[in-house]
Amino acid sequence: MAELRAAVSTGGGCLETDTAGDGPRVSRVNQQGATMVWHSLLLLVAIACETLATGLLKMSDGMSRLWPTVGMLVGYVAALFLLSSC
């Protein structure tokens, strides 16, 4: 006999329960939603890193000032890393 599952709607999402007594399980929809939120946050942080690096590019005066240049390089590397992990 196949497991009988009933979707129980909660305020934050959907939990599935079954009659086998395993208890509530997070549905695939919630897992995909959490992944989407995580990727959106990574994208926002990458955009912030790139915006900061672009501002530091102007402050570096043609890459003649050390610390704005280092900050710019770190910002661009961080943005590229975050974009590649999305």
C-alpha positions, 0 to 999 in steps of 0.5 A: 500500500502506498503511503498516504500523504496529506499536505499541511499548510502552515504560515511559512510554507508547506509541510508533508506528513505521512501515515508511516509515522516519520513525522513532518518533512520539508517538501521539495517546493520549500527546498527550492524556495530556500535555494532561490533565496540563497542565490538571490542573497549571493547575487545581491552581495556580489552586486554590492562588492562590484559597486564598492570595487567600482567606487574604489577604482575611481579613488585609486587614481589610475591604480597609483594609490595602494590601498584603494587598488587593493580594495578594488581588486579584492572587491572584484575577485569577491564579486566574481567568486560570488557570481560563480557560486550562484 
